Amino acid sequence: MNRSSSSSSFRLFRFALRTCLSRRLYGDTYHRYYCSESSTTSQSRVVQLKSKLASGPSFQDFIKISDKSHYACNKEYEEYYITEDETAHSLKGCMAEGLKFELLEREKLVDVLAGPDSYRDLPRLLSLAHGGQRASNVLLSLEETYADVMPVHRTLEGHSAFVSIMRGCDNMCSYCIVPFTRGRERSRPASSIVEEVRMLSDQGVKEVTLLGQNVNSYRDRSEEQLICSKGNTQLSRGFKTVYRTKQGGLNFADLLDRVSLIDPNMRIRFTSPHPKDFPDEVLHLIQERRNICKQIHLPAQSGSSQVLHAMRRGYTREAYLELVENIRKIIPGVCLSSDFITGFCGETEDDHQQTLSLLREVGYNMGFLFAYSMRKKTHAYHRLQDDVPVPVKQRRLEELISVFREEATKVNMAFIGSAQLVLVEGESKRTSEELCGRNDGNVKVIFPKTDLRVQPEKLQLVPIKPGDYLLVKITSANSQSLRGHALIHSSLNDRKSWSSKHLMSEPTISC
C-alpha cells in the first residue's frame, strides 16, 4: 500500500523538470513559465508555451523541453527553463528531497537535484553538472529564509504580487509531508519584508499576498527584534501545539500592522494560516485596517474531533466552531474558506457525516477538498493504517463537494444587491466582452467590459484596465463567482466617501 503511494508520487513528478545552466556559465538567457494543464503532450506544450510567448515579450529565449514520452501535469505546476542550448536536466524544490534516489540514482533522469534550502548552492551544482557529474543538495536549513534575495512572483498584468515571509512548519500534522520537505519554521526579518512591500508599492502593485506554510505563526527573532519581545505566543482559545511555546521577537500581528501601513490603497492578504494562530489581536487588526482583506482561510480538515485527534491538529470540532464564532463577532461580514481531507485513516461514516454538518454550519465561500493520499515519512505513514477504500473516499469526496457547493451558493447569494469593491484582474476566460476581478472576500466577480466615470459628479468616461479598483453592483451568484455590472472607478480610500444611495441609483447595464 505504502509502496504504491510512493510509486504514484514518483510517476507524478518523473517528468524530470528541464533547466539550462545559468547565464554566468553559458551566456544563455532563461525565464520561467508554469504549466497547469491536465493532459498535454510534450510537443503540444511546446506549441502552447511558444504561442503564449508571442504575446508576452517578458518571456523570451525558450528552449525545447524533454523529447521523451509525454508526462501529464496532473494539475501540478511544472517549471520549465528553456534556452537555445539544451544542456542539463534539474529538479528544484521540496519534491527533490523526496525523490532523490528515484530520479538521480535509479532512473538517472536528472543531472541536478536542489532542495528548497539549497538555491544558493546552484552555481556549484551546475558547475558539477557541466563537468559531466550528477550533483545534489537536499539538506534542510534551520536559518535559510532567502531574506536578501527578494523572491517576488508577480502576475503578468503586474497588479498583484506574492511575498514570502516565512518557511517551513512545526505543526507535524500526521498526514502532512511539509515539515519533512520544507523543514522547521523560520521567519524573514520584518525589515526585509517591509522593504520589499514598499518597493512593490512604488511599482504600482495594488495587492500583496504574504506567503508561508504556516504564515500566521510568523515570529521574527532576529537580533534587531530581540528588544521588541512580547513574551509567549498567544493561541486561539481551545487550541494547542505539539511544540514548546515560542517566545520573543515580532509576531504576525506586528508584521501585519507594519505592512498594512505602507500603502493604504494596497490590499493585503495572507495564506496559508493555521487556525491555532488567530488570537484576538490579529482579528481586531484585520477589522480595523481597511486595506487588510476581510477574508480568512481557516483549514478545518475534518468536522470530527476523533479524526482531528488522529490528524494531530491540536483542536476539537467545538474549539474550531468557537473560533469561527469569535471571528465573525470581531469581523462582521468576513468571508471564510477552508481545506478538508476526506477518507483519512480510521474515518468512519459518522465522522464523515460530522464533516458534512460542519460545512453546513459554517458556510464557506471557498473550499479545497481532497481525498486522503498517504505520504511517506509522515506520522500517519509510520503509525496509522490507510484503511478507507478508494471507492469510499471518492464517494465521500463527491458528497463533500456537493454540500460545499450548496452552501457556497447560499453564502454568495447574500451579495446580490450590494456594491462590491473589486480589483480588476483582466478579461474573463469565457469572453473578451467581460472582465473579472475579486472582491475583498476573494470571491471572483464577472462583469461586462465598459467605460466608467471616475467620480459621480464628473461625466468623463475612462476605460477599465487590470489593476483598477471598481465598485460593482452584484446581480447574480453561484457557488464559484458573482456577476454584476460596474458602477464607477474607486479605491480603498474612496469607497466610503460616495453615497451608496447615489451609486445604486445609477443606470444599470444589463448582463
C-alpha positions in Angstrom: 0.0 0.0 0.0 2.8 2.4 1.0 4.9 1.3 -1.9 2.0 2.0 -4.3 1.6 5.5 -2.8 5.3 6.2 -3.3 5.2 4.9 -6.9 2.2 7.1 -7.7 4.0 10.1 -6.3 7.1 9.3 -8.3 5.2 8.9 -11.6 3.6 12.3 -10.9 6.9 14.0 -10.9 9.0 11.8 -13.2 8.6 14.4 -16.0 12.1 15.5 -14.7 11.9 19.2 -15.0 14.2 20.7 -17.6 16.6 23.6 -17.0 19.5 25.2 -18.6 22.8 26.4 -17.0 22.9 29.9 -15.8 23.9 32.9 -17.8 27.2 33.1 -16.0 28.2 29.6 -17.2 26.8 29.6 -20.7 25.7 33.1 -21.5 22.2 31.9 -22.1 19.1 33.8 -21.1 16.2 31.9 -19.5 12.8 32.6 -18.0 10.2 30.6 -16.2 6.7 29.6 -17.4 4.3 27.5 -15.4 2.0 24.8 -16.8 -1.1 23.5 -15.1 -2.7 21.6 -18.0 -4.0 18.2 -17.0 -3.3 16.2 -20.2 -1.0 17.6 -22.9 1.9 16.0 -24.7 5.4 17.4 -24.6 5.1 18.6 -28.2 1.8 20.3 -27.6 3.1 22.0 -24.5 6.0 23.5 -26.6 3.4 24.9 -29.1 1.3 26.2 -26.2 4.2 27.8 -24.4 5.6 29.4 -27.6 2.2 30.8 -28.5 2.0 32.4 -25.1 5.4 33.9 -25.6 4.4 35.6 -28.8 2.1 37.9 -26.7 4.4 38.3 -23.8 7.8 39.9 -24.5 9.0 39.3 -21.0 9.2 35.6 -21.7 12.0 35.1 -24.3 14.6 32.5 -25.4 12.6 29.3 -24.8 14.4 26.0 -25.4 12.9 22.6 -26.1 11.6 20.6 -23.2 12.1 16.9 -23.0 11.5 14.8 -26.1 11.0 11.7 -24.0 7.5 10.3 -23.7 4.9 12.7 -22.6 4.0 13.2 -18.9 0.8 14.8 -17.7 0.9 17.8 -15.4 -1.8 16.2 -13.3 -2.9 19.7 -12.2 0.5 20.2 -10.6 2.7 23.1 -11.6 5.7 22.2 -13.7 8.7 24.5 -14.1 10.4 24.8 -17.5 13.6 26.6 -18.2 14.1 27.0 -21.9 17.1 28.3 -23.8 18.6 27.7 -27.2 21.1 25.1 -25.9 19.6 22.2 -24.0 22.4 21.1 -21.6 21.1 19.9 -18.3 18.1 18.5 -16.5 17.3 19.6 -13.0 14.6 19.3 -10.3 14.4 22.0 -7.7 12.1 22.4 -4.7 10.5 20.4 -2.0 10.0 17.3 -4.1 13.7 17.0 -4.9 14.4 15.6 -1.4 11.6 13.0 -1.5 12.5 11.8 -5.0 16.3 11.9 -4.8 17.0 8.2 -5.1 14.4 7.5 -7.9 15.4 10.5 -10.1 19.2 10.7 -9.6 20.3 7.1 -9.0 17.7 4.6 -10.2 16.2 6.3 -13.2 19.0 8.8 -13.9 16.5 11.2 -15.3 18.2 14.4 -13.9 21.7 15.9 -13.6 21.0 18.3 -10.7 18.7 18.0 -7.6 18.4 21.1 -5.4 16.2 21.1 -2.3 14.3 24.3 -1.2 17.1 25.5 1.0 20.0 24.9 -1.4 19.3 27.5 -4.1 22.5 29.4 -3.1 24.4 26.3 -3.9 23.2 26.2 -7.5 26.3 27.6 -9.1 28.4 24.8 -7.6 25.8 22.1 -8.5 25.5 23.4 -12.1 29.3 23.5 -12.4 29.5 19.9 -11.5 26.8 19.1 -14.0 28.7 21.0 -16.6 31.7 18.7 -15.9 29.6 15.6 -16.5 28.8 14.7 -12.9 25.4 14.3 -11.2 25.0 16.7 -8.3 22.5 17.1 -5.5 22.0 19.1 -2.3 18.7 18.4 -0.5 19.8 19.4 3.0 17.3 21.4 5.0 18.3 24.5 6.9 17.3 26.0 10.3 18.2 29.5 9.2 17.7 30.0 5.4 14.9 32.4 4.5 16.4 34.0 1.4 15.7 37.3 3.0 18.2 39.2 0.8 17.0 37.5 -2.4 13.6 39.3 -2.6 11.7 36.5 -4.2 8.7 38.1 -5.8 6.2 36.3 -8.1 4.0 38.9 -9.9 1.1 38.3 -12.2 1.5 39.1 -15.8 -0.5 42.4 -15.5 1.6 43.5 -12.6 -1.1 44.5 -10.2 -0.6 41.7 -7.7 2.5 40.2 -6.0 3.4 37.5 -3.5 5.9 38.0 -0.7 7.3 35.1 1.2 7.6 35.9 4.9 8.5 32.5 6.5 9.4 29.0 5.5 8.7 25.5 7.0 6.3 24.2 9.5 6.5 22.9 13.1 2.9 21.6 13.5 3.7 18.0 12.5 0.1 17.1 11.4 0.1 13.3 11.0 -0.9 13.5 7.3 1.5 16.3 6.2 4.8 16.0 4.4 5.7 19.7 4.6 7.9 19.6 7.8 10.0 16.9 6.1 10.3 18.7 2.8 10.4 22.3 3.9 12.0 21.9 7.3 11.4 23.8 10.6 9.7 27.2 10.8 12.0 30.2 10.3 10.9 33.8 9.6 12.4 36.5 7.5 13.4 39.7 9.3 10.5 42.1 9.3 12.7 44.9 8.0 13.3 43.0 4.7 9.6 42.2 4.3 8.6 45.8 4.8 11.3 46.9 2.3 10.0 44.5 -0.3 6.4 45.5 0.1 7.4 49.2 -0.1 9.3 48.5 -3.3 6.2 46.8 -4.8 4.0 49.8 -3.7 6.4 52.1 -5.6 6.0 49.9 -8.7 2.2 50.4 -8.6 1.2 47.0 -7.2 -2.3 47.1 -5.8 -2.4 43.8 -3.9 0.2 41.8 -1.9 -0.3 38.3 -0.5 2.0 37.3 2.4 3.1 33.7 1.9 4.2 30.9 4.3 3.5 27.3 5.0 2.1 28.4 8.4 2.0 32.1 7.7 0.3 33.4 10.9 2.9 31.7 13.2 5.4 34.2 11.9 7.9 35.3 14.6 10.9 37.4 13.8 13.6 36.8 16.4 16.5 38.3 14.6 18.9 40.3 16.6 17.4 43.7 15.9 14.0 42.5 17.2 15.1 41.0 20.5 14.3 44.2 22.3 10.7 44.0 20.9 9.9 40.8 22.8 6.2 40.5 23.7 6.5 37.3 25.6 4.9 34.0 24.7 2.9 33.3 21.6 -0.9 33.6 22.1 -3.0 30.9 20.6 -6.7 30.8 19.6 -8.8 29.7 22.6 -9.0 25.9 22.9 -6.1 25.2 20.6 -2.7 23.6 21.5 0.6 22.7 19.7 3.0 19.8 19.7 5.9 22.1 20.2 7.0 24.5 23.0 5.5 27.9 23.2 7.6 30.4 21.2 8.9 33.5 22.9 10.3 36.9 21.9 10.6 38.9 18.8 7.9 40.3 16.5 4.8 38.2 15.8 2.4 38.1 12.9 0.2 40.9 14.3 3.3 43.2 14.5 4.2 42.4 10.9 0.7 42.8 9.6 0.5 46.1 11.3 3.7 47.4 9.7 2.9 46.1 6.2 -0.6 47.5 6.1 0.6 51.0 6.9 3.0 51.1 3.9 0.2 51.9 1.4 -3.4 52.4 2.5 -4.5 51.8 -1.1 -2.8 48.4 -1.4 -4.8 45.3 -0.4 -3.1 42.9 2.0 -3.9 39.1 2.0 -2.1 36.2 3.6 -2.0 32.4 3.2 -1.9 29.7 4.3 -2.6 30.1 8.1 -3.3 27.6 10.8 -6.5 28.1 13.0 -4.5 28.0 16.2 -2.7 31.3 15.4 -5.7 33.7 15.4 -5.5 35.5 18.7 -7.9 38.4 19.2 -5.1 41.0 18.4 -4.8 39.7 14.8 -8.6 39.6 14.3 -9.0 43.2 15.7 -6.2 44.4 13.4 -7.9 42.9 10.3 -11.2 44.6 11.3 -9.6 48.0 11.9 -7.4 48.3 8.8 -9.4 48.9 5.6 -6.7 47.5 3.4 -6.4 44.1 5.1 -8.9 41.9 3.3 -11.8 40.7 5.4 -11.2 37.1 4.2 -9.7 34.3 6.3 -8.6 30.9 5.2 -9.4 28.6 8.1 -8.4 25.0 7.3 -10.6 22.6 9.3 -9.5 19.3 7.6 -12.4 17.4 9.3 -15.6 18.0 11.3 -14.9 15.1 13.6 -13.0 15.5 16.8 -11.9 11.9 16.6 -10.4 12.4 13.2 -8.9 15.7 14.2 -7.1 14.0 17.1 -5.7 11.3 14.7 -4.6 14.1 12.4 -2.8 15.8 15.3 -4.4 19.1 14.5 -4.4 20.4 18.1 -8.1 21.3 18.4 -11.6 19.8 18.6 -14.7 20.4 16.5 -16.1 22.6 19.3 -12.9 24.7 19.6 -13.0 25.3 15.8 -16.6 26.4 15.9 -15.9 28.7 18.8 -13.1 30.3 16.8 -15.5 30.8 13.8 -18.0 32.5 16.1 -15.3 34.7 17.5 -14.0 35.7 14.1 -17.5 36.6 12.9 -18.2 38.6 16.0 -15.0 40.7 15.7 -15.1 40.9 11.8 -18.7 41.2 10.7 -19.2 40.1 7.1 -15.9 38.2 6.9 -15.5 35.6 4.2 -14.2 32.2 5.2 -12.5 29.5 3.2 -11.2 26.1 4.3 -9.4 22.8 3.5 -11.0 19.4 4.0 -9.5 15.9 3.7 -11.9 13.0 3.4 -11.1 9.3 3.9 -8.3 9.8 6.5 -7.1 6.8 8.4 -9.9 5.4 10.6 -12.5 7.8 9.4 -16.0 6.2 9.9 -19.2 7.1 8.2 -20.3 9.0 11.3 -17.0 11.0 11.1 -17.8 11.8 7.5 -21.3 13.0 8.4 -19.9 15.3 11.1 -17.7 16.9 8.4 -20.7 17.4 6.2 -22.6 19.1 9.1 -19.6 21.4 9.7 -19.7 22.5 6.1 -23.4 23.3 6.5 -22.9 25.0 9.9 -20.1 27.3 9.0 -20.8 28.2 5.3 -17.7 28.8 3.3 -17.2 31.0 0.2 -14.4 28.8 -1.0 -13.1 25.3 -0.2 -10.3 23.0 -1.1 -11.5 19.4 -0.8 -9.3 16.3 -1.2 -9.4 12.5 -0.7 -6.7 11.4 1.6 -3.5 10.1 0.0 -0.8 8.8 2.3 2.7 10.3 2.1 6.0 8.6 3.1 7.8 9.9 6.2 4.7 11.3 7.8 3.4 10.2 11.2 0.4 8.5 9.6 2.7 6.5 7.3 4.6 5.1 10.3 1.7 4.8 12.9 -1.6 4.6 11.1 -3.3 2.5 8.6 -4.8 3.8 5.3 -7.9 1.7 5.8 -10.6 3.6 3.9 -11.2 2.0 0.5 -10.6 4.3 -2.5 -14.2 4.0 -3.8 -15.4 5.1 -0.3 -13.0 8.0 -0.4 -14.3 9.0 -3.8 -17.9 8.8 -2.8 -17.3 10.8 0.3 -15.4 13.5 -1.6 -18.2 13.8 -4.1 -20.7 14.3 -1.2 -18.4 16.9 0.3 -18.2 18.8 -3.0 -22.0 18.7 -3.4 -22.7 20.0 0.1 -20.0 22.7 -0.2 -21.4 24.0 -3.5 -24.9 24.1 -2.0 -23.7 26.2 1.0 -21.3 28.4 -1.0 -24.2 29.3 -3.3 -26.3 30.4 -0.3 -23.4 32.4 1.1 -22.7 34.1 -2.2 -26.3 34.8 -2.9 -26.2 37.2 0.1 -24.0 39.5 -2.0 -26.8 40.2 -4.5 -27.9 43.8 -4.5 -24.7 45.0 -2.8 -21.9 47.1 -4.3 -18.6 45.3 -4.0 -15.2 46.8 -4.3 -13.4 44.8 -7.0 -9.7 44.7 -8.1 -9.7 44.1 -11.8 -7.6 41.1 -12.9 -8.3 41.1 -16.7 -10.6 39.6 -19.2 -12.9 36.8 -18.4 -11.8 33.3 -19.5 -15.0 32.8 -21.5 -15.3 36.0 -23.4 -13.3 39.1 -24.1 -16.5 41.1 -23.7 -16.4 40.6 -20.0 -13.9 41.4 -17.3 -13.2 39.7 -14.0 -11.7 40.5 -10.6 -12.0 39.7 -7.0 -13.8 41.4 -4.1 -12.5 41.9 -0.6 -13.6 38.4 0.3 -11.5 36.9 -2.6 -14.7 35.8 -4.5 -14.4 36.1 -8.3 -16.6 38.9 -9.8 -17.5 38.9 -13.5 -19.0 42.0 -15.2 -19.4 43.5 -18.8 -16.5 45.5 -20.2 -17.4 49.2 -20.4 -16.0 52.7 -19.8 -16.8 54.3 -16.4 -16.8 57.6 -14.7 -14.0 58.3 -12.2 -16.3 60.3 -9.9 -20.1 60.5 -9.6 -20.2 64.3 -10.4 -17.9 64.0 -13.5 -19.2 62.9 -16.9 -15.8 61.9 -18.3 -15.6 58.2 -19.1 -12.4 56.2 -18.5 -11.6 52.7 -19.8 -11.2 49.9 -17.3 -7.8 48.2 -17.1 -6.2 45.5 -14.9 -5.2 46.9 -11.5 -8.2 49.3 -11.3 -10.5 49.3 -8.3 -14.2 49.4 -9.2 -17.5 49.4 -7.4 -19.6 46.6 -8.9 -23.3 46.1 -8.2 -23.9 42.3 -7.8 -26.9 40.9 -9.7 -26.5 37.1 -9.5 -24.3 34.5 -7.9 -23.4 30.8 -7.8 -21.0 28.7 -5.8 -17.9 29.9 -7.6 -18.5 33.5 -8.6 -20.6 36.7 -8.6 -21.9 38.6 -11.6 -22.9 42.2 -11.9 -22.2 45.5 -13.6 -19.5 48.1 -12.9 -20.7 51.4 -11.4 -17.7 53.6 -11.1 -13.9 53.7 -10.6 -13.0 53.6 -7.0 -10.2 52.9 -4.5 -9.8 51.6 -1.0 -9.8 55.1 0.4 -12.7 56.4 -1.6 -15.3 53.7 -1.3 -17.0 55.1 1.8 -16.9 58.7 0.6 -19.6 58.3 -2.0 -23.2 57.9 -1.3 -24.3 54.3 -1.6 -27.8 55.5 -2.4 -26.5 57.6 -5.3 -24.4 54.8 -6.7 -27.1 52.2 -6.5 -29.4 54.5 -8.4 -27.0 54.8 -11.3 -28.4 53.4 -14.7 -27.6 49.8 -14.9 -26.2 47.7 -17.7 -28.0 44.5 -18.5 -25.9 41.3 -18.0 
